[in-house]
Amino acid sequence: SESAAAELRRALKAAGKKLVTILRNPVDDVWGEDRPPPPAAPAFSLSDAIAGCTVAAKVAQIEQALEHAGADVLVVTALD
C-alpha cells in the first residue's frame, strides 16, 4: 500500500538508506535469452512421507522462524 511504502521510506531514510527505482529486473539481465519458460504443469503436493512432514507442520515451522527473526512478512517469489 502507499502508506506502507511511505513508512518504509521513512525507516530507510532514518537509517541513511533509500529505495531506488530500477527500470529492468536484474535477474532477467542475468538469464538473458537462456531463461527457461516457467513450468506449464499445475502445482501438486508431495505425500507427507516424501516431504518429511505435513503442510501444517511446515507452515508452523515457517511461522516460528518468522517470529524468531522478528519478521512480519515472508516474500515467496517461487514455489520450487
Helices and strands as residue ranges (DSSP letters): H 2-14, H 26-31, G 32-34, H 48-51, H 55-69
